[in-house]
């Protein structure tokens, strides 16, 4: 019974923290879903597919580029020299 209560408390307290850590892909899916709100059935599926297949908009400011590249590197779980190389290429590409 104590473990059940402890588990419930952890889920209650940790839920908002876990929910706020959306990956860039999850954020993109949420943005597309919001954009296609009100559509149903095949119209929704087609619009979602088109939205998710479109290239991601390029970040315009250096801060946005850094944020995007950091999120991508974190999603790939890169560290050390691999992360430095990835970040360099990512920042130049954006």
mmCIF file as gemmi writes it, N, C-alpha and C atoms, coordinates in Angstrom:
data_model
loop_
_atom_site.group_PDB
_atom_site.id
_atom_site.type_symbol
_atom_site.label_atom_id
_atom_site.label_alt_id
_atom_site.label_comp_id
_atom_site.label_asym_id
_atom_site.label_entity_id
_atom_site.label_seq_id
_atom_site.pdbx_PDB_ins_code
_atom_site.Cartn_x
_atom_site.Cartn_y
_atom_site.Cartn_z
_atom_site.occupancy
_atom_site.B_iso_or_equiv
_atom_site.pdbx_formal_charge
_atom_site.auth_seq_id
_atom_site.auth_asym_id
_atom_site.pdbx_PDB_model_num
ATOM 1 N N . UNK Axp A 1 ? 0.825 -1.184 0 1 0 ? 1 A 1
ATOM 2 C CA . UNK Axp A 1 ? 0 0 0 1 0 ? 1 A 1
ATOM 3 C C . UNK Axp A 1 ? 0.879 1.261 0 1 0 ? 1 A 1
ATOM 4 N N . UNK Axp A 2 ? 1.986 1.213 0.773 1 0 ? 2 A 1
ATOM 5 C CA . UNK Axp A 2 ? 2.871 2.38 0.821 1 0 ? 2 A 1
ATOM 6 C C . UNK Axp A 2 ? 3.494 2.645 -0.544 1 0 ? 2 A 1
ATOM 7 N N . UNK Axp A 3 ? 3.858 1.573 -1.254 1 0 ? 3 A 1
ATOM 8 C CA . UNK Axp A 3 ? 4.467 1.77 -2.569 1 0 ? 3 A 1
ATOM 9 C C . UNK Axp A 3 ? 3.466 2.363 -3.541 1 0 ? 3 A 1
ATOM 10 N N . UNK Axp A 4 ? 2.212 1.968 -3.428 1 0 ? 4 A 1
ATOM 11 C CA . UNK Axp A 4 ? 1.187 2.517 -4.293 1 0 ? 4 A 1
ATOM 12 C C . UNK Axp A 4 ? 1.001 4.01 -4.022 1 0 ? 4 A 1
ATOM 13 N N . UNK Axp A 5 ? 0.988 4.387 -2.759 1 0 ? 5 A 1
ATOM 14 C CA . UNK Axp A 5 ? 0.862 5.802 -2.396 1 0 ? 5 A 1
ATOM 15 C C . UNK Axp A 5 ? 2.077 6.591 -2.86 1 0 ? 5 A 1
ATOM 16 N N . UNK Axp A 6 ? 3.267 6.019 -2.693 1 0 ? 6 A 1
ATOM 17 C CA . UNK Axp A 6 ? 4.49 6.682 -3.126 1 0 ? 6 A 1
ATOM 18 C C . UNK Axp A 6 ? 4.502 6.859 -4.634 1 0 ? 6 A 1
ATOM 19 N N . UNK Axp A 7 ? 4.09 5.821 -5.347 1 0 ? 7 A 1
ATOM 20 C CA . UNK Axp A 7 ? 4.039 5.881 -6.801 1 0 ? 7 A 1
ATOM 21 C C . UNK Axp A 7 ? 3.051 6.951 -7.256 1 0 ? 7 A 1
ATOM 22 N N . UNK Axp A 8 ? 1.903 7.022 -6.626 1 0 ? 8 A 1
ATOM 23 C CA . UNK Axp A 8 ? 0.899 8.029 -6.971 1 0 ? 8 A 1
ATOM 24 C C . UNK Axp A 8 ? 1.446 9.438 -6.731 1 0 ? 8 A 1
ATOM 25 N N . UNK Axp A 9 ? 2.16 9.636 -5.632 1 0 ? 9 A 1
ATOM 26 C CA . UNK Axp A 9 ? 2.752 10.951 -5.344 1 0 ? 9 A 1
ATOM 27 C C . UNK Axp A 9 ? 3.806 11.317 -6.371 1 0 ? 9 A 1
ATOM 28 N N . UNK Axp A 10 ? 4.639 10.359 -6.733 1 0 ? 10 A 1
ATOM 29 C CA . UNK Axp A 10 ? 5.678 10.628 -7.724 1 0 ? 10 A 1
ATOM 30 C C . UNK Axp A 10 ? 5.078 10.971 -9.084 1 0 ? 10 A 1
ATOM 31 N N . UNK Axp A 11 ? 4.039 10.258 -9.469 1 0 ? 11 A 1
ATOM 32 C CA . UNK Axp A 11 ? 3.392 10.547 -10.742 1 0 ? 11 A 1
ATOM 33 C C . UNK Axp A 11 ? 2.732 11.919 -10.712 1 0 ? 11 A 1
ATOM 34 N N . UNK Axp A 12 ? 2.123 12.247 -9.596 1 0 ? 12 A 1
ATOM 35 C CA . UNK Axp A 12 ? 1.462 13.541 -9.466 1 0 ? 12 A 1
ATOM 36 C C . UNK Axp A 12 ? 2.475 14.686 -9.517 1 0 ? 12 A 1
ATOM 37 N N . UNK Axp A 13 ? 3.571 14.542 -8.784 1 0 ? 13 A 1
ATOM 38 C CA . UNK Axp A 13 ? 4.576 15.598 -8.728 1 0 ? 13 A 1
ATOM 39 C C . UNK Axp A 13 ? 5.454 15.63 -9.971 1 0 ? 13 A 1
ATOM 40 N N . UNK Axp A 14 ? 5.75 14.476 -10.542 1 0 ? 14 A 1
ATOM 41 C CA . UNK Axp A 14 ? 6.63 14.407 -11.696 1 0 ? 14 A 1
ATOM 42 C C . UNK Axp A 14 ? 5.92 14.572 -13.012 1 0 ? 14 A 1
ATOM 43 N N . UNK Axp A 15 ? 4.603 14.488 -13.032 1 0 ? 15 A 1
ATOM 44 C CA . UNK Axp A 15 ? 3.841 14.592 -14.27 1 0 ? 15 A 1
ATOM 45 C C . UNK Axp A 15 ? 4.082 15.869 -15.044 1 0 ? 15 A 1
ATOM 46 N N . UNK Axp A 16 ? 3.977 17.042 -14.409 1 0 ? 16 A 1
ATOM 47 C CA . UNK Axp A 16 ? 4.2 18.285 -15.148 1 0 ? 16 A 1
ATOM 48 C C . UNK Axp A 16 ? 5.625 18.419 -15.681 1 0 ? 16 A 1
ATOM 49 N N . UNK Axp A 17 ? 6.597 17.904 -14.947 1 0 ? 17 A 1
ATOM 50 C CA . UNK Axp A 17 ? 7.986 17.99 -15.398 1 0 ? 17 A 1
ATOM 51 C C . UNK Axp A 17 ? 8.186 17.135 -16.632 1 0 ? 17 A 1
ATOM 52 N N . UNK Axp A 18 ? 7.651 15.927 -16.599 1 0 ? 18 A 1
ATOM 53 C CA . UNK Axp A 18 ? 7.791 15.016 -17.728 1 0 ? 18 A 1
ATOM 54 C C . UNK Axp A 18 ? 7.021 15.551 -18.929 1 0 ? 18 A 1
ATOM 55 N N . UNK Axp A 19 ? 5.843 16.077 -18.708 1 0 ? 19 A 1
ATOM 56 C CA . UNK Axp A 19 ? 5.008 16.555 -19.806 1 0 ? 19 A 1
ATOM 57 C C . UNK Axp A 19 ? 5.612 17.766 -20.512 1 0 ? 19 A 1
ATOM 58 N N . UNK Axp A 20 ? 6.379 18.574 -19.802 1 0 ? 20 A 1
ATOM 59 C CA . UNK Axp A 20 ? 6.914 19.785 -20.411 1 0 ? 20 A 1
ATOM 60 C C . UNK Axp A 20 ? 8.164 19.524 -21.247 1 0 ? 20 A 1
ATOM 61 N N . UNK Axp A 21 ? 8.75 18.353 -21.153 1 0 ? 21 A 1
ATOM 62 C CA . UNK Axp A 21 ? 9.977 18.042 -21.889 1 0 ? 21 A 1
ATOM 63 C C . UNK Axp A 21 ? 9.632 17.403 -23.228 1 0 ? 21 A 1
ATOM 64 N N . UNK Axp A 22 ? 9.085 18.211 -24.14 1 0 ? 22 A 1
ATOM 65 C CA . UNK Axp A 22 ? 8.706 17.701 -25.458 1 0 ? 22 A 1
ATOM 66 C C . UNK Axp A 22 ? 9.909 17.765 -26.397 1 0 ? 22 A 1
ATOM 67 N N . UNK Axp A 23 ? 10.064 16.723 -27.192 1 0 ? 23 A 1
ATOM 68 C CA . UNK Axp A 23 ? 11.132 16.714 -28.184 1 0 ? 23 A 1
ATOM 69 C C . UNK Axp A 23 ? 10.729 17.623 -29.337 1 0 ? 23 A 1
ATOM 70 N N . UNK Axp A 24 ? 11.676 18.011 -30.171 1 0 ? 24 A 1
ATOM 71 C CA . UNK Axp A 24 ? 11.317 18.857 -31.315 1 0 ? 24 A 1
ATOM 72 C C . UNK Axp A 24 ? 10.263 18.203 -32.215 1 0 ? 24 A 1
ATOM 73 N N . UNK Axp A 25 ? 10.345 16.887 -32.391 1 0 ? 25 A 1
ATOM 74 C CA . UNK Axp A 25 ? 9.355 16.194 -33.219 1 0 ? 25 A 1
ATOM 75 C C . UNK Axp A 25 ? 7.975 16.243 -32.57 1 0 ? 25 A 1
ATOM 76 N N . UNK Axp A 26 ? 7.914 16.066 -31.258 1 0 ? 26 A 1
ATOM 77 C CA . UNK Axp A 26 ? 6.629 16.149 -30.56 1 0 ? 26 A 1
ATOM 78 C C . UNK Axp A 26 ? 6.056 17.554 -30.662 1 0 ? 26 A 1
ATOM 79 N N . UNK Axp A 27 ? 6.918 18.554 -30.558 1 0 ? 27 A 1
ATOM 80 C CA . UNK Axp A 27 ? 6.458 19.934 -30.677 1 0 ? 27 A 1
ATOM 81 C C . UNK Axp A 27 ? 5.922 20.203 -32.075 1 0 ? 27 A 1
ATOM 82 N N . UNK Axp A 28 ? 6.616 19.679 -33.07 1 0 ? 28 A 1
ATOM 83 C CA . UNK Axp A 28 ? 6.169 19.867 -34.457 1 0 ? 28 A 1
ATOM 84 C C . UNK Axp A 28 ? 4.819 19.191 -34.682 1 0 ? 28 A 1
ATOM 85 N N . UNK Axp A 29 ? 4.647 17.995 -34.111 1 0 ? 29 A 1
ATOM 86 C CA . UNK Axp A 29 ? 3.365 17.293 -34.239 1 0 ? 29 A 1
ATOM 87 C C . UNK Axp A 29 ? 2.246 18.093 -33.576 1 0 ? 29 A 1
ATOM 88 N N . UNK Axp A 30 ? 2.546 18.675 -32.41 1 0 ? 30 A 1
ATOM 89 C CA . UNK Axp A 30 ? 1.538 19.473 -31.711 1 0 ? 30 A 1
ATOM 90 C C . UNK Axp A 30 ? 1.19 20.724 -32.517 1 0 ? 30 A 1
ATOM 91 N N . UNK Axp A 31 ? 2.205 21.363 -33.11 1 0 ? 31 A 1
ATOM 92 C CA . UNK Axp A 31 ? 1.955 22.551 -33.929 1 0 ? 31 A 1
ATOM 93 C C . UNK Axp A 31 ? 1.097 22.22 -35.144 1 0 ? 31 A 1
ATOM 94 N N . UNK Axp A 32 ? 1.415 21.108 -35.806 1 0 ? 32 A 1
ATOM 95 C CA . UNK Axp A 32 ? 0.632 20.698 -36.979 1 0 ? 32 A 1
ATOM 96 C C . UNK Axp A 32 ? -0.796 20.349 -36.576 1 0 ? 32 A 1
ATOM 97 N N . UNK Axp A 33 ? -0.935 19.679 -35.454 1 0 ? 33 A 1
ATOM 98 C CA . UNK Axp A 33 ? -2.264 19.304 -34.985 1 0 ? 33 A 1
ATOM 99 C C . UNK Axp A 33 ? -3.098 20.548 -34.679 1 0 ? 33 A 1
ATOM 100 N N . UNK Axp A 34 ? -2.48 21.546 -34.061 1 0 ? 34 A 1
ATOM 101 C CA . UNK Axp A 34 ? -3.195 22.785 -33.761 1 0 ? 34 A 1
ATOM 102 C C . UNK Axp A 34 ? -3.577 23.509 -35.046 1 0 ? 34 A 1
ATOM 103 N N . UNK Axp A 35 ? -2.693 23.481 -36.022 1 0 ? 35 A 1
ATOM 104 C CA . UNK Axp A 35 ? -2.954 24.149 -37.299 1 0 ? 35 A 1
ATOM 105 C C . UNK Axp A 35 ? -4.121 23.481 -38.037 1 0 ? 35 A 1
ATOM 106 N N . UNK Axp A 36 ? -4.27 22.168 -37.863 1 0 ? 36 A 1
ATOM 107 C CA . UNK Axp A 36 ? -5.304 21.428 -38.584 1 0 ? 36 A 1
ATOM 108 C C . UNK Axp A 36 ? -6.543 21.151 -37.732 1 0 ? 36 A 1
ATOM 109 N N . UNK Axp A 37 ? -6.665 21.861 -36.633 1 0 ? 37 A 1
ATOM 110 C CA . UNK Axp A 37 ? -7.808 21.684 -35.751 1 0 ? 37 A 1
ATOM 111 C C . UNK Axp A 37 ? -9.095 22.014 -36.503 1 0 ? 37 A 1
ATOM 112 N N . UNK Axp A 38 ? -10.102 21.196 -36.32 1 0 ? 38 A 1
ATOM 113 C CA . UNK Axp A 38 ? -11.385 21.411 -36.981 1 0 ? 38 A 1
ATOM 114 C C . UNK Axp A 38 ? -11.575 20.504 -38.185 1 0 ? 38 A 1
ATOM 115 N N . UNK Axp A 39 ? -10.482 20 -38.734 1 0 ? 39 A 1
ATOM 116 C CA . UNK Axp A 39 ? -10.589 19.071 -39.859 1 0 ? 39 A 1
ATOM 117 C C . UNK Axp A 39 ? -10.832 17.679 -39.306 1 0 ? 39 A 1
ATOM 118 N N . UNK Axp A 40 ? -11.499 16.847 -40.09 1 0 ? 40 A 1
ATOM 119 C CA . UNK Axp A 40 ? -11.79 15.49 -39.638 1 0 ? 40 A 1
ATOM 120 C C . UNK Axp A 40 ? -11.487 14.488 -40.733 1 0 ? 40 A 1
ATOM 121 N N . UNK Axp A 41 ? -11.352 13.254 -40.328 1 0 ? 41 A 1
ATOM 122 C CA . UNK Axp A 41 ? -11.193 12.147 -41.267 1 0 ? 41 A 1
ATOM 123 C C . UNK Axp A 41 ? -10.006 12.285 -42.191 1 0 ? 41 A 1
ATOM 124 N N . UNK Axp A 42 ? -10.257 12.031 -43.473 1 0 ? 42 A 1
ATOM 125 C CA . UNK Axp A 42 ? -9.204 12.056 -44.486 1 0 ? 42 A 1
ATOM 126 C C . UNK Axp A 42 ? -8.593 13.447 -44.656 1 0 ? 42 A 1
ATOM 127 N N . UNK Axp A 43 ? -9.415 14.493 -44.516 1 0 ? 43 A 1
ATOM 128 C CA . UNK Axp A 43 ? -8.887 15.854 -44.629 1 0 ? 43 A 1
ATOM 129 C C . UNK Axp A 43 ? -7.815 16.106 -43.571 1 0 ? 43 A 1
ATOM 130 N N . UNK Axp A 44 ? -8.087 15.664 -42.338 1 0 ? 44 A 1
ATOM 131 C CA . UNK Axp A 44 ? -7.136 15.836 -41.244 1 0 ? 44 A 1
ATOM 132 C C . UNK Axp A 44 ? -5.863 15.034 -41.507 1 0 ? 44 A 1
ATOM 133 N N . UNK Axp A 45 ? -6.019 13.774 -41.892 1 0 ? 45 A 1
ATOM 134 C CA . UNK Axp A 45 ? -4.867 12.915 -42.148 1 0 ? 45 A 1
ATOM 135 C C . UNK Axp A 45 ? -3.992 13.479 -43.26 1 0 ? 45 A 1
ATOM 136 N N . UNK Axp A 46 ? -4.607 13.946 -44.324 1 0 ? 46 A 1
ATOM 137 C CA . UNK Axp A 46 ? -3.867 14.511 -45.446 1 0 ? 46 A 1
ATOM 138 C C . UNK Axp A 46 ? -3.128 15.788 -45.03 1 0 ? 46 A 1
ATOM 139 N N . UNK Axp A 47 ? -3.816 16.654 -44.295 1 0 ? 47 A 1
ATOM 140 C CA . UNK Axp A 47 ? -3.207 17.903 -43.845 1 0 ? 47 A 1
ATOM 141 C C . UNK Axp A 47 ? -2.055 17.633 -42.877 1 0 ? 47 A 1
ATOM 142 N N . UNK Axp A 48 ? -2.221 16.67 -41.976 1 0 ? 48 A 1
ATOM 143 C CA . UNK Axp A 48 ? -1.162 16.308 -41.028 1 0 ? 48 A 1
ATOM 144 C C . UNK Axp A 48 ? 0.058 15.768 -41.771 1 0 ? 48 A 1
ATOM 145 N N . UNK Axp A 49 ? -0.192 14.905 -42.738 1 0 ? 49 A 1
ATOM 146 C CA . UNK Axp A 49 ? 0.916 14.311 -43.493 1 0 ? 49 A 1
ATOM 147 C C . UNK Axp A 49 ? 1.694 15.395 -44.23 1 0 ? 49 A 1
ATOM 148 N N . UNK Axp A 50 ? 0.98 16.319 -44.849 1 0 ? 50 A 1
ATOM 149 C CA . UNK Axp A 50 ? 1.63 17.406 -45.575 1 0 ? 50 A 1
ATOM 150 C C . UNK Axp A 50 ? 2.414 18.309 -44.617 1 0 ? 50 A 1
ATOM 151 N N . UNK Axp A 51 ? 1.838 18.611 -43.483 1 0 ? 51 A 1
ATOM 152 C CA . UNK Axp A 51 ? 2.491 19.48 -42.507 1 0 ? 51 A 1
ATOM 153 C C . UNK Axp A 51 ? 3.759 18.832 -41.948 1 0 ? 51 A 1
ATOM 154 N N . UNK Axp A 52 ? 3.674 17.565 -41.587 1 0 ? 52 A 1
ATOM 155 C CA . UNK Axp A 52 ? 4.816 16.879 -40.999 1 0 ? 52 A 1
ATOM 156 C C . UNK Axp A 52 ? 5.892 16.564 -42.033 1 0 ? 52 A 1
ATOM 157 N N . UNK Axp A 53 ? 5.521 16.442 -43.294 1 0 ? 53 A 1
ATOM 158 C CA . UNK Axp A 53 ? 6.487 16.148 -44.353 1 0 ? 53 A 1
ATOM 159 C C . UNK Axp A 53 ? 7.226 17.395 -44.824 1 0 ? 53 A 1
ATOM 160 N N . UNK Axp A 54 ? 6.655 18.548 -44.605 1 0 ? 54 A 1
ATOM 161 C CA . UNK Axp A 54 ? 7.282 19.802 -45.048 1 0 ? 54 A 1
ATOM 162 C C . UNK Axp A 54 ? 8.575 20.03 -44.278 1 0 ? 54 A 1
ATOM 163 N N . UNK Axp A 55 ? 9.557 20.646 -44.913 1 0 ? 55 A 1
ATOM 164 C CA . UNK Axp A 55 ? 10.802 20.932 -44.192 1 0 ? 55 A 1
ATOM 165 C C . UNK Axp A 55 ? 10.551 21.9 -43.045 1 0 ? 55 A 1
ATOM 166 N N . UNK Axp A 56 ? 11.297 21.719 -41.982 1 0 ? 56 A 1
ATOM 167 C CA . UNK Axp A 56 ? 11.145 22.589 -40.815 1 0 ? 56 A 1
ATOM 168 C C . UNK Axp A 56 ? 11.606 23.991 -41.177 1 0 ? 56 A 1
ATOM 169 N N . UNK Axp A 57 ? 10.898 24.994 -40.698 1 0 ? 57 A 1
ATOM 170 C CA . UNK Axp A 57 ? 11.323 26.362 -40.989 1 0 ? 57 A 1
ATOM 171 C C . UNK Axp A 57 ? 12.682 26.641 -40.352 1 0 ? 57 A 1
ATOM 172 N N . UNK Axp A 58 ? 13.525 27.351 -41.061 1 0 ? 58 A 1
ATOM 173 C CA . UNK Axp A 58 ? 14.851 27.675 -40.548 1 0 ? 58 A 1
ATOM 174 C C . UNK Axp A 58 ? 14.743 28.701 -39.428 1 0 ? 58 A 1
ATOM 175 N N . UNK Axp A 59 ? 15.533 28.504 -38.399 1 0 ? 59 A 1
ATOM 176 C CA . UNK Axp A 59 ? 15.562 29.455 -37.291 1 0 ? 59 A 1
ATOM 177 C C . UNK Axp A 59 ? 16.206 30.746 -37.77 1 0 ? 59 A 1
ATOM 178 N N . UNK Axp A 60 ? 15.685 31.858 -37.33 1 0 ? 60 A 1
ATOM 179 C CA . UNK Axp A 60 ? 16.156 33.125 -37.868 1 0 ? 60 A 1
ATOM 180 C C . UNK Axp A 60 ? 17.228 33.8 -37.009 1 0 ? 60 A 1
ATOM 181 N N . UNK Axp A 61 ? 17.152 33.698 -35.701 1 0 ? 61 A 1
ATOM 182 C CA . UNK Axp A 61 ? 18.145 34.359 -34.865 1 0 ? 61 A 1
ATOM 183 C C . UNK Axp A 61 ? 19.186 33.345 -34.392 1 0 ? 61 A 1
ATOM 184 N N . UNK Axp A 62 ? 20.37 33.81 -34.026 1 0 ? 62 A 1
ATOM 185 C CA . UNK Axp A 62 ? 21.384 32.879 -33.517 1 0 ? 62 A 1
ATOM 186 C C . UNK Axp A 62 ? 20.912 32.099 -32.286 1 0 ? 62 A 1
ATOM 187 N N . UNK Axp A 63 ? 20.121 32.747 -31.43 1 0 ? 63 A 1
ATOM 188 C CA . UNK Axp A 63 ? 19.61 32.066 -30.244 1 0 ? 63 A 1
ATOM 189 C C . UNK Axp A 63 ? 18.671 30.927 -30.638 1 0 ? 63 A 1
ATOM 190 N N . UNK Axp A 64 ? 17.825 31.165 -31.625 1 0 ? 64 A 1
ATOM 191 C CA . UNK Axp A 64 ? 16.897 30.126 -32.078 1 0 ? 64 A 1
ATOM 192 C C . UNK Axp A 64 ? 17.66 28.974 -32.734 1 0 ? 64 A 1
ATOM 193 N N . UNK Axp A 65 ? 18.692 29.32 -33.525 1 0 ? 65 A 1
ATOM 194 C CA . UNK Axp A 65 ? 19.5 28.27 -34.149 1 0 ? 65 A 1
ATOM 195 C C . UNK Axp A 65 ? 20.191 27.423 -33.091 1 0 ? 65 A 1
ATOM 196 N N . UNK Axp A 66 ? 20.754 28.068 -32.079 1 0 ? 66 A 1
ATOM 197 C CA . UNK Axp A 66 ? 21.439 27.351 -30.999 1 0 ? 66 A 1
ATOM 198 C C . UNK Axp A 66 ? 20.455 26.452 -30.253 1 0 ? 66 A 1
ATOM 199 N N . UNK Axp A 67 ? 19.266 26.963 -29.987 1 0 ? 67 A 1
ATOM 200 C CA . UNK Axp A 67 ? 18.255 26.191 -29.272 1 0 ? 67 A 1
ATOM 201 C C . UNK Axp A 67 ? 17.853 24.958 -30.081 1 0 ? 67 A 1
ATOM 202 N N . UNK Axp A 68 ? 17.639 25.132 -31.378 1 0 ? 68 A 1
ATOM 203 C CA . UNK Axp A 68 ? 17.25 24.024 -32.248 1 0 ? 68 A 1
ATOM 204 C C . UNK Axp A 68 ? 18.356 22.975 -32.331 1 0 ? 68 A 1
ATOM 205 N N . UNK Axp A 69 ? 19.589 23.432 -32.534 1 0 ? 69 A 1
ATOM 206 C CA . UNK Axp A 69 ? 20.709 22.493 -32.649 1 0 ? 69 A 1
ATOM 207 C C . UNK Axp A 69 ? 20.954 21.769 -31.33 1 0 ? 69 A 1
ATOM 208 N N . UNK Axp A 70 ? 20.838 22.472 -30.201 1 0 ? 70 A 1
ATOM 209 C CA . UNK Axp A 70 ? 20.99 21.834 -28.892 1 0 ? 70 A 1
ATOM 210 C C . UNK Axp A 70 ? 19.941 20.752 -28.682 1 0 ? 70 A 1
ATOM 211 N N . UNK Axp A 71 ? 18.7 21.044 -29.058 1 0 ? 71 A 1
ATOM 212 C CA . UNK Axp A 71 ? 17.623 20.065 -28.902 1 0 ? 71 A 1
ATOM 213 C C . UNK Axp A 71 ? 17.883 18.836 -29.772 1 0 ? 71 A 1
ATOM 214 N N . UNK Axp A 72 ? 18.355 19.057 -31.003 1 0 ? 72 A 1
ATOM 215 C CA . UNK Axp A 72 ? 18.661 17.937 -31.891 1 0 ? 72 A 1
ATOM 216 C C . UNK Axp A 72 ? 19.806 17.089 -31.343 1 0 ? 72 A 1
ATOM 217 N N . UNK Axp A 73 ? 20.849 17.741 -30.823 1 0 ? 73 A 1
ATOM 218 C CA . UNK Axp A 73 ? 21.984 17.017 -30.255 1 0 ? 73 A 1
ATOM 219 C C . UNK Axp A 73 ? 21.561 16.231 -29.022 1 0 ? 73 A 1
ATOM 220 N N . UNK Axp A 74 ? 20.706 16.813 -28.212 1 0 ? 74 A 1
ATOM 221 C CA . UNK Axp A 74 ? 20.214 16.117 -27.017 1 0 ? 74 A 1
ATOM 222 C C . UNK Axp A 74 ? 19.357 14.917 -27.405 1 0 ? 74 A 1
ATOM 223 N N . UNK Axp A 75 ? 18.536 15.072 -28.439 1 0 ? 75 A 1
ATOM 224 C CA . UNK Axp A 75 ? 17.692 13.967 -28.889 1 0 ? 75 A 1
ATOM 225 C C . UNK Axp A 75 ? 18.541 12.806 -29.404 1 0 ? 75 A 1
ATOM 226 N N . UNK Axp A 76 ? 19.692 13.135 -29.997 1 0 ? 76 A 1
ATOM 227 C CA . UNK Axp A 76 ? 20.601 12.1 -30.507 1 0 ? 76 A 1
ATOM 228 C C . UNK Axp A 76 ? 21.555 11.598 -29.428 1 0 ? 76 A 1
ATOM 229 N N . UNK Axp A 77 ? 21.476 12.183 -28.237 1 0 ? 77 A 1
ATOM 230 C CA . UNK Axp A 77 ? 22.307 11.807 -27.09 1 0 ? 77 A 1
ATOM 231 C C . UNK Axp A 77 ? 23.792 11.881 -27.422 1 0 ? 77 A 1
ATOM 232 N N . UNK Axp A 78 ? 24.186 12.988 -28.053 1 0 ? 78 A 1
ATOM 233 C CA . UNK Axp A 78 ? 25.582 13.193 -28.419 1 0 ? 78 A 1
ATOM 234 C C . UNK Axp A 78 ? 26.344 13.83 -27.264 1 0 ? 78 A 1
ATOM 235 N N . UNK Axp A 79 ? 27.633 13.5 -27.164 1 0 ? 79 A 1
ATOM 236 C CA . UNK Axp A 79 ? 28.483 14.073 -26.127 1 0 ? 79 A 1
ATOM 237 C C . UNK Axp A 79 ? 29.908 14.189 -26.66 1 0 ? 79 A 1
ATOM 238 N N . UNK Axp A 80 ? 30.684 15.064 -26.031 1 0 ? 80 A 1
ATOM 239 C CA . UNK Axp A 80 ? 32.094 15.199 -26.368 1 0 ? 80 A 1
ATOM 240 C C . UNK Axp A 80 ? 32.333 15.721 -27.776 1 0 ? 80 A 1
ATOM 241 N N . UNK Axp A 81 ? 33.34 15.141 -28.442 1 0 ? 81 A 1
ATOM 242 C CA . UNK Axp A 81 ? 33.72 15.585 -29.782 1 0 ? 81 A 1
ATOM 243 C C . UNK Axp A 81 ? 32.596 15.391 -30.794 1 0 ? 81 A 1
ATOM 244 N N . UNK Axp A 82 ? 31.823 14.312 -30.638 1 0 ? 82 A 1
ATOM 245 C CA . UNK Axp A 82 ? 30.711 14.075 -31.569 1 0 ? 82 A 1
ATOM 246 C C . UNK Axp A 82 ? 29.697 15.208 -31.48 1 0 ? 82 A 1
ATOM 247 N N . UNK Axp A 83 ? 29.435 15.687 -30.264 1 0 ? 83 A 1
ATOM 248 C CA . UNK Axp A 83 ? 28.483 16.792 -30.085 1 0 ? 83 A 1
ATOM 249 C C . UNK Axp A 83 ? 29.038 18.09 -30.688 1 0 ? 83 A 1
ATOM 250 N N . UNK Axp A 84 ? 30.345 18.347 -30.451 1 0 ? 84 A 1
ATOM 251 C CA . UNK Axp A 84 ? 30.966 19.56 -30.997 1 0 ? 84 A 1
ATOM 252 C C . UNK Axp A 84 ? 30.887 19.564 -32.518 1 0 ? 84 A 1
ATOM 253 N N . UNK Axp A 85 ? 31.202 18.432 -33.127 1 0 ? 85 A 1
ATOM 254 C CA . UNK Axp A 85 ? 31.162 18.331 -34.584 1 0 ? 85 A 1
ATOM 255 C C . UNK Axp A 85 ? 29.746 18.528 -35.092 1 0 ? 85 A 1
ATOM 256 N N . UNK Axp A 86 ? 28.79 17.875 -34.439 1 0 ? 86 A 1
ATOM 257 C CA . UNK Axp A 86 ? 27.388 18.008 -34.846 1 0 ? 86 A 1
ATOM 258 C C . UNK Axp A 86 ? 26.92 19.453 -34.707 1 0 ? 86 A 1
ATOM 259 N N . UNK Axp A 87 ? 27.222 20.085 -33.577 1 0 ? 87 A 1
ATOM 260 C CA . UNK Axp A 87 ? 26.782 21.46 -33.341 1 0 ? 87 A 1
ATOM 261 C C . UNK Axp A 87 ? 27.382 22.409 -34.377 1 0 ? 87 A 1
ATOM 262 N N . UNK Axp A 88 ? 28.636 22.231 -34.692 1 0 ? 88 A 1
ATOM 263 C CA . UNK Axp A 88 ? 29.289 23.089 -35.684 1 0 ? 88 A 1
ATOM 264 C C . UNK Axp A 88 ? 28.591 22.983 -37.027 1 0 ? 88 A 1
ATOM 265 N N . UNK Axp A 89 ? 28.357 21.76 -37.48 1 0 ? 89 A 1
ATOM 266 C CA . UNK Axp A 89 ? 27.682 21.56 -38.763 1 0 ? 89 A 1
ATOM 267 C C . UNK Axp A 89 ? 26.252 22.053 -38.738 1 0 ? 89 A 1
ATOM 268 N N . UNK Axp A 90 ? 25.573 21.818 -37.63 1 0 ? 90 A 1
ATOM 269 C CA . UNK Axp A 90 ? 24.171 22.233 -37.505 1 0 ? 90 A 1
ATOM 270 C C . UNK Axp A 90 ? 24.056 23.751 -37.557 1 0 ? 90 A 1
ATOM 271 N N . UNK Axp A 91 ? 24.905 24.444 -36.825 1 0 ? 91 A 1
ATOM 272 C CA . UNK Axp A 91 ? 24.826 25.902 -36.776 1 0 ? 91 A 1
ATOM 273 C C . UNK Axp A 91 ? 25.182 26.526 -38.114 1 0 ? 91 A 1
ATOM 274 N N . UNK Axp A 92 ? 26.089 25.91 -38.857 1 0 ? 92 A 1
ATOM 275 C CA . UNK Axp A 92 ? 26.438 26.413 -40.188 1 0 ? 92 A 1
ATOM 276 C C . UNK Axp A 92 ? 25.31 26.161 -41.185 1 0 ? 92 A 1
ATOM 277 N N . UNK Axp A 93 ? 24.616 25.025 -41.024 1 0 ? 93 A 1
ATOM 278 C CA . UNK Axp A 93 ? 23.549 24.654 -41.956 1 0 ? 93 A 1
ATOM 279 C C . UNK Axp A 93 ? 22.309 25.541 -41.793 1 0 ? 93 A 1
ATOM 280 N N . UNK Axp A 94 ? 22.069 25.996 -40.565 1 0 ? 94 A 1
ATOM 281 C CA . UNK Axp A 94 ? 20.888 26.822 -40.319 1 0 ? 94 A 1
ATOM 282 C C . UNK Axp A 94 ? 21.27 28.219 -40.607 1 0 ? 94 A 1
